[in-house]
Amino acid sequence: FQHEILYEWINLIYLDMDSQAQIQEEFEERSEILLKDFLKKEKYQLLCEALENKDIQWSSRGPANKRLYEAAEEDSLPDVLKGFLQFLRSEALFLLLSNFTGLKLHFLAPSDEDEDAGEGRSADTAGPSSPKREQEEAEQQAESDPHQPDEPDDIPEARDGEIQNGSGTPVCAGELRRWTHGHYTLVHDSQATEFALDLLFFCGCEDWDPEYGGFTSYIAKGEDEELLTVNPEENCLALVYRDRETMKFVKYINHRSLARLKKHPNRVGFWDFSFVYYE
């Protein structure tokens, strides 16, 4: 598969093996990481310009008791945006995300067996929220429960067979979203939970203040307490590992966000690329 696609898009610091090892260490400890200046500057600039294109068709996503935001119709996108979506679905990125997270999202990613070969592994070294350990424990429980969880309904419909369930192949689903005043998503009972890696990449959010809303909140199922908040940040890639007990929502974007128009007359909101990767 094509490694070139990584060199075309990504800030080279993130392709350095030492950086990747450091990122993986931090991610395995915290189950989340924020990678700043993720794309090459000129590529990021091109994305932002393309997002302003008037020919893009945006569809409203509902129902209102679950969500309200706009998603791009992929057929209407300029080539550079289609190219970026292709990059987010590429095998090369699956492998890179495996290196960042330690999750097995690609068949070339080292598995636990490879890592354990020839070394005495202490079962107590992984922290309680280490992605691998959580997954292993849940899989053991799941073996006694043949019922497969439903496909989450808070991610976009899989297009062109992106999700091939039961194939054992890692899969992803995602979309390009536009967020403006009045938009939100809610936590709801039918929100199926599954082990998954969330990827969020933000564009056009210069001077976005968290008090406007629009941030993504992660909470424990049945609890109000916030586990983590991801704020929209320019050219920033957020990776968050979710277990079955974690729910997420995007905070309602309130009227304060309109004040930003004084400084950025063309900026009514921001965009994000929201993807979910499954092992």
PEQUI-V933895 format. One record per pair of residues at least 24 apart in sequence whose C-alpha atoms are under 7 Angstrom apart, sorted by the first residue. I is the first residue (numbers start at 1). J is the second residue. Records with the same first field share a line. If there is no record, write none. Layout:
I = J, J
//
This chain:
1 = 91, 92
2 = 92
3 = 92
5 = 87
6 = 92
9 = 39, 40, 43
10 = 38, 39, 40
11 = 37, 38, 39, 40
20 = 99, 100
23 = 100
24 = 99, 100, 101, 102
27 = 101
28 = 101, 130, 131
29 = 127, 130
31 = 129, 130, 131, 240, 241
32 = 239, 240, 241
33 = 238, 239, 240
34 = 236, 237, 238, 239
35 = 236, 237, 238
36 = 235, 236, 237
37 = 235, 236
38 = 235, 236, 237
39 = 235
44 = 235
47 = 80, 81
48 = 203, 204
50 = 78, 81
66 = 185, 186, 188
67 = 184, 185, 186
68 = 183, 184, 185
69 = 178, 179, 183, 184
70 = 177, 178, 179
71 = 175, 176, 177, 178
72 = 176, 177
104 = 279
105 = 170, 279
106 = 170
131 = 241
149 = 192
150 = 192
151 = 192
152 = 191, 192, 193
153 = 191, 192
154 = 191
170 = 278, 279
171 = 277, 278, 279
172 = 275, 276, 277, 278
173 = 275, 276, 277
174 = 274, 275, 276
175 = 273, 274, 275
176 = 272, 273, 274
177 = 271, 272, 273
178 = 270, 271, 272
179 = 269, 270, 271
180 = 253, 268, 269, 270
181 = 253, 254, 255, 257
182 = 252, 253, 254
183 = 252, 253
184 = 250, 251, 252, 253
185 = 249, 250, 251
186 = 249, 250
187 = 247, 248, 249
193 = 244, 245
194 = 243, 244
195 = 242, 243, 244
196 = 241, 242, 243, 276, 277, 278
197 = 239, 240, 241, 242, 276, 277, 278
198 = 239, 240, 241, 275, 276, 277
199 = 238, 239, 240, 274, 275, 276
200 = 237, 238, 239, 272, 273, 274, 275
201 = 235, 236, 237, 238, 272, 273, 274
202 = 232, 233, 234, 235, 236, 271, 272, 273
203 = 234, 235, 270, 271, 272
204 = 234, 270, 271
205 = 232, 233, 234, 270
206 = 234
212 = 253, 254, 256, 257
213 = 251, 252, 253, 254
214 = 250, 251, 252, 253
215 = 250, 251
216 = 248, 249, 250, 251
217 = 248, 249, 250
218 = 246, 247, 248, 249
219 = 246, 247, 248
220 = 245, 246, 247
221 = 245, 246, 247
//
